[in-house]
């Protein structure tokens, strides 16, 4: 079975991607700083989960854009 992400992680990551599409990258460390900047979280684990899912979404978006260009 794969990784299971909570709806909070997914909803927050999608919202960040919607609000700040130019700042989101395919680099986890940069996304971690982005989450730290825009979302108030006490938990490092939750921040990292959101940043990881955000990275995943950014890679999917980049892959879709490259397929459209071809």
DSSP file (Angstrom, degrees, kcal/mol; ACC not computed):
  #  RESIDUE AA STRUCTURE BP1 BP2  ACC     N-H-->O    O-->H-N    N-H-->O    O-->H-N    TCO  KAPPA ALPHA  PHI   PSI    X-CA   Y-CA   Z-CA
    1    1 A X              0   0    0      0, 0.0     3,-0.1     0, 0.0     2,-0.0   0.000 360.0 360.0 360.0 147.0    0.0    0.0    0.0
    2    2 A X        -     0   0    0      1,-0.2     2,-0.2     0, 0.0     0, 0.0  -0.088 360.0 -61.4 -85.5-173.4    1.2    3.5   -0.7
    3    3 A X        -     0   0    0      1,-0.0     2,-0.6    -2,-0.0    -1,-0.2  -0.481  46.6-145.7 -71.7 139.1    1.4    6.6    1.4
    4    4 A X        -     0   0    0     -2,-0.2     2,-0.4    -3,-0.1    -1,-0.0  -0.935  13.7-164.7-108.9 123.8   -1.9    7.8    2.8
    5    5 A X        -     0   0    0     -2,-0.6     2,-0.0     1,-0.0    -2,-0.0  -0.881  19.7-119.2-110.6 140.8   -2.2   11.6    3.2
    6    6 A X     >  -     0   0    0     -2,-0.4     4,-2.0     1,-0.1     5,-0.2  -0.278  25.2-112.7 -72.9 161.7   -4.9   13.2    5.3
    7    7 A X  H  > S+     0   0    0      1,-0.2     4,-2.9     2,-0.2     5,-0.2   0.814 116.7  60.4 -65.5 -29.4   -7.4   15.6    3.7
    8    8 A X  H  > S+     0   0    0      2,-0.2     4,-2.3     1,-0.2     5,-0.2   0.923 106.2  46.2 -62.5 -44.4   -5.8   18.5    5.7
    9    9 A X  H  > S+     0   0    0      2,-0.2     4,-2.3     1,-0.2     5,-0.2   0.938 116.7  44.1 -63.4 -47.8   -2.4   17.9    4.0
   10   10 A X  H  X S+     0   0    0     -4,-2.0     4,-2.5     2,-0.2     5,-0.2   0.927 114.6  48.1 -64.3 -46.2   -4.0   17.6    0.5
   11   11 A X  H  X S+     0   0    0     -4,-2.9     4,-2.0     1,-0.2    -1,-0.2   0.912 113.9  46.7 -62.8 -44.2   -6.3   20.6    1.0
   12   12 A X  H  X S+     0   0    0     -4,-2.3     4,-2.3    -5,-0.2    -1,-0.2   0.913 113.3  48.2 -66.2 -43.4   -3.6   22.8    2.3
   13   13 A X  H  X S+     0   0    0     -4,-2.3     4,-2.3    -5,-0.2    -2,-0.2   0.913 112.3  48.6 -64.9 -43.1   -1.1   21.9   -0.4
   14   14 A X  H  X S+     0   0    0     -4,-2.5     4,-2.0    -5,-0.2    -1,-0.2   0.894 111.1  51.2 -63.5 -38.9   -3.7   22.4   -3.2
   15   15 A X  H  X S+     0   0    0     -4,-2.0     4,-2.6    -5,-0.2     5,-0.2   0.908 110.1  48.8 -64.9 -42.9   -4.6   25.8   -1.7
   16   16 A X  H  X S+     0   0    0     -4,-2.3     4,-2.8     1,-0.2    -2,-0.2   0.901 111.2  50.3 -63.4 -40.5   -0.9   26.9   -1.6
   17   17 A X  H  < S+     0   0    0     -4,-2.3    -1,-0.2     1,-0.2    -2,-0.2   0.862 112.8  47.5 -64.6 -35.6   -0.5   25.7   -5.2
   18   18 A X  H  < S+     0   0    0     -4,-2.0     3,-0.4    -5,-0.2    -2,-0.2   0.898 119.0  38.2 -71.4 -41.9   -3.6   27.7   -6.2
   19   19 A X  H  < S+     0   0    0     -4,-2.6    -2,-0.2     1,-0.2    -3,-0.2   0.846 130.1  26.0 -80.7 -35.3   -2.5   30.9   -4.4
   20   20 A X    >X  +     0   0    0     -4,-2.8     4,-1.1    -5,-0.2     3,-0.7  -0.472  65.9 151.5-128.5  60.8    1.2   30.9   -5.1
   21   21 A X  T 34 S+     0   0    0     -3,-0.4    -1,-0.1     1,-0.2    -2,-0.1   0.800  75.4  53.3 -65.9 -27.6    1.8   28.9   -8.3
   22   22 A X  T 34 S+     0   0    0      1,-0.2    -1,-0.2    -3,-0.1    -2,-0.1   0.748 108.9  48.7 -78.7 -22.6    5.0   30.9   -9.2
   23   23 A X  T <4 S+     0   0    0     -3,-0.7     2,-0.3    -6,-0.1    -1,-0.2   0.682  89.3  94.3 -90.5 -18.9    6.6   30.2   -5.8
   24   24 A X     <  +     0   0    0     -4,-1.1     2,-0.2    -8,-0.1     7,-0.0  -0.555  55.2 177.7 -76.9 135.7    6.0   26.5   -5.7
   25   25 A X        -     0   0    0      2,-0.3    33,-0.2    -2,-0.3    34,-0.2  -0.726  44.6-109.0-128.5 179.0    8.9   24.4   -7.1
   26   26 A X  S    S+     0   0    0     -2,-0.2     2,-0.6    32,-0.2    29,-0.1   0.296  90.7  98.7 -91.1   9.0    9.9   20.7   -7.5
   27   27 A X     >  -     0   0    0      1,-0.1     4,-2.0    31,-0.0    -2,-0.3  -0.873  64.8-152.3-100.9 123.2   12.4   21.1   -4.7
   28   28 A X  H  > S+     0   0    0     -2,-0.6     4,-2.3     1,-0.2     5,-0.2   0.898  93.6  53.6 -60.4 -44.1   11.3   19.9   -1.3
   29   29 A X  H  > S+     0   0    0      1,-0.2     4,-1.6     2,-0.2    -1,-0.2   0.892 109.6  47.7 -62.7 -40.4   13.5   22.2    0.7
   30   30 A X  H  > S+     0   0    0      1,-0.2     4,-1.8     2,-0.2    -1,-0.2   0.897 112.6  49.3 -66.8 -39.5   12.2   25.3   -1.1
   31   31 A X  H  X S+     0   0    0     -4,-2.0     4,-2.6     1,-0.2    -2,-0.2   0.841 105.5  57.9 -68.5 -32.4    8.6   24.1   -0.6
   32   32 A X  H  X S+     0   0    0     -4,-2.3     4,-2.1     1,-0.2    -1,-0.2   0.911 108.1  46.1 -62.7 -41.9    9.3   23.5    3.1
   33   33 A X  H  X S+     0   0    0     -4,-1.6     4,-1.9     2,-0.2    -2,-0.2   0.868 110.4  54.3 -67.8 -36.1   10.3   27.2    3.4
   34   34 A X  H  X S+     0   0    0     -4,-1.8     4,-2.1     2,-0.2     5,-0.2   0.928 109.6  46.5 -61.7 -46.3    7.2   28.2    1.4
   35   35 A X  H  X S+     0   0    0     -4,-2.6     4,-2.5     1,-0.2    -2,-0.2   0.911 111.7  51.6 -63.0 -42.1    4.9   26.3    3.8
   36   36 A X  H  < S+     0   0    0     -4,-2.1    -1,-0.2     1,-0.2    -2,-0.2   0.859 111.5  48.9 -62.2 -35.0    6.8   27.8    6.8
   37   37 A X  H  < S+     0   0    0     -4,-1.9    -2,-0.2     1,-0.1    -1,-0.2   0.884 123.5  26.3 -72.8 -40.8    6.3   31.3    5.4
   38   38 A X  H  < S+     0   0    0     -4,-2.1     2,-0.5     1,-0.1    -2,-0.2   0.641 114.6  57.2-104.3 -16.6    2.5   31.1    4.6
   39   39 A X  S  < S-     0   0    0     -4,-2.5     2,-0.8    -5,-0.2    -1,-0.1  -0.966  70.9-137.5-123.3 129.2    1.1   28.5    7.0
   40   40 A X        +     0   0    0     -2,-0.5     2,-0.4    -3,-0.1    -4,-0.1  -0.749  38.4 160.5 -84.8 112.9    1.3   28.7   10.8
   41   41 A X        -     0   0    0     -2,-0.8    -2,-0.0    -5,-0.1     3,-0.0  -0.995  35.6-164.8-133.8 139.3    2.0   25.2   12.0
   42   42 A X  S    S+     0   0    0     -2,-0.4     2,-0.5     1,-0.0    -1,-0.1   0.702  75.1  79.4 -87.5 -22.7    3.5   24.0   15.3
   43   43 A X     >  -     0   0    0      1,-0.2     4,-1.8     2,-0.0     5,-0.1  -0.759  57.9-164.5 -97.6 123.7    4.3   20.6   13.9
   44   44 A X  H  > S+     0   0    0     -2,-0.5     4,-2.7     2,-0.2     5,-0.2   0.875  93.7  56.9 -66.7 -37.6    7.4   19.9   11.8
   45   45 A X  H  > S+     0   0    0      1,-0.2     4,-2.2     2,-0.2    -1,-0.2   0.921 108.0  45.5 -61.8 -44.9    5.9   16.6   10.7
   46   46 A X  H  > S+     0   0    0      2,-0.2     4,-2.4     1,-0.2    -1,-0.2   0.904 112.2  52.1 -66.2 -40.8    2.8   18.2    9.3
   47   47 A X  H  X S+     0   0    0     -4,-1.8     4,-2.5     1,-0.2    -2,-0.2   0.920 111.4  47.1 -59.4 -44.2    4.8   21.0    7.6
   48   48 A X  H  X S+     0   0    0     -4,-2.7     4,-2.4     2,-0.2    -1,-0.2   0.855 110.0  52.8 -68.1 -35.3    7.0   18.4    5.9
   49   49 A X  H  X S+     0   0    0     -4,-2.2     4,-2.2    -5,-0.2    -1,-0.2   0.919 111.6  45.9 -65.6 -42.2    4.0   16.3    4.8
   50   50 A X  H  X S+     0   0    0     -4,-2.4     4,-2.4     2,-0.2    -2,-0.2   0.926 113.6  49.0 -65.5 -44.2    2.4   19.4    3.2
   51   51 A X  H  X S+     0   0    0     -4,-2.5     4,-2.1     1,-0.2    -2,-0.2   0.882 111.1  50.9 -63.3 -38.3    5.7   20.3    1.6
   52   52 A X  H  X S+     0   0    0     -4,-2.4     4,-2.1     2,-0.2    -1,-0.2   0.910 112.2  45.0 -65.9 -43.0    6.2   16.8    0.3
   53   53 A X  H  X S+     0   0    0     -4,-2.2     4,-2.5     2,-0.2    -2,-0.2   0.865 111.4  53.9 -69.5 -35.2    2.7   16.7   -1.2
   54   54 A X  H  X S+     0   0    0     -4,-2.4     4,-2.2     2,-0.2    -2,-0.2   0.891 108.4  49.5 -63.6 -40.0    3.2   20.1   -2.7
   55   55 A X  H  X S+     0   0    0     -4,-2.1     4,-2.3     2,-0.2    -2,-0.2   0.910 110.0  51.4 -63.6 -43.1    6.4   18.9   -4.3
   56   56 A X  H  X S+     0   0    0     -4,-2.1     4,-2.1     1,-0.2    -2,-0.2   0.923 111.0  47.3 -59.6 -46.4    4.5   15.9   -5.7
   57   57 A X  H  X S+     0   0    0     -4,-2.5     4,-2.5     1,-0.2    -1,-0.2   0.882 110.4  52.4 -64.2 -38.7    1.8   18.1   -7.2
   58   58 A X  H  X S+     0   0    0     -4,-2.2     4,-2.3   -33,-0.2    -1,-0.2   0.893 109.3  49.3 -65.2 -39.4    4.5   20.5   -8.7
   59   59 A X  H  X S+     0   0    0     -4,-2.3     4,-2.3     2,-0.2    -1,-0.2   0.895 111.1  49.7 -66.8 -39.6    6.2   17.5  -10.4
   60   60 A X  H  X S+     0   0    0     -4,-2.1     4,-2.4     2,-0.2    -2,-0.2   0.921 111.3  49.0 -62.8 -43.5    2.9   16.3  -11.8
   61   61 A X  H  X S+     0   0    0     -4,-2.5     4,-2.2     1,-0.2    -2,-0.2   0.900 111.5  49.2 -63.1 -41.7    2.0   19.7  -13.1
   62   62 A X  H  X S+     0   0    0     -4,-2.3     4,-2.0     2,-0.2    -1,-0.2   0.891 111.1  50.0 -65.2 -39.7    5.5   20.0  -14.7
   63   63 A X  H  X S+     0   0    0     -4,-2.3     4,-1.8     2,-0.2    -2,-0.2   0.907 110.8  49.2 -65.2 -42.4    5.1   16.6  -16.3
   64   64 A X  H  X S+     0   0    0     -4,-2.4     4,-1.8     1,-0.2    -2,-0.2   0.894 110.7  50.5 -63.6 -41.0    1.6   17.5  -17.7
   65   65 A X  H  X S+     0   0    0     -4,-2.2     4,-1.6     1,-0.2    -1,-0.2   0.876 109.5  50.3 -65.9 -37.2    3.0   20.8  -19.1
   66   66 A X  H  X S+     0   0    0     -4,-2.0     4,-1.0     1,-0.2    -1,-0.2   0.847 109.8  50.9 -71.6 -31.5    5.9   19.0  -20.9
   67   67 A X  H  < S+     0   0    0     -4,-1.8    -1,-0.2     1,-0.2    -2,-0.2   0.852 108.3  52.2 -71.4 -33.7    3.5   16.5  -22.4
   68   68 A X  H  < S+     0   0    0     -4,-1.8    -2,-0.2     1,-0.2    -1,-0.2   0.871 107.0  53.3 -68.3 -36.9    1.2   19.2  -23.7
   69   69 A X  H  <        0   0    0     -4,-1.6    -1,-0.2     1,-0.2    -2,-0.2   0.772 360.0 360.0 -70.1 -26.2    4.2   21.0  -25.4
   70   70 A X     <        0   0    0     -4,-1.0    -1,-0.2    -5,-0.1    -2,-0.2   0.480 360.0 360.0 -79.0 360.0    5.2   17.8  -27.2
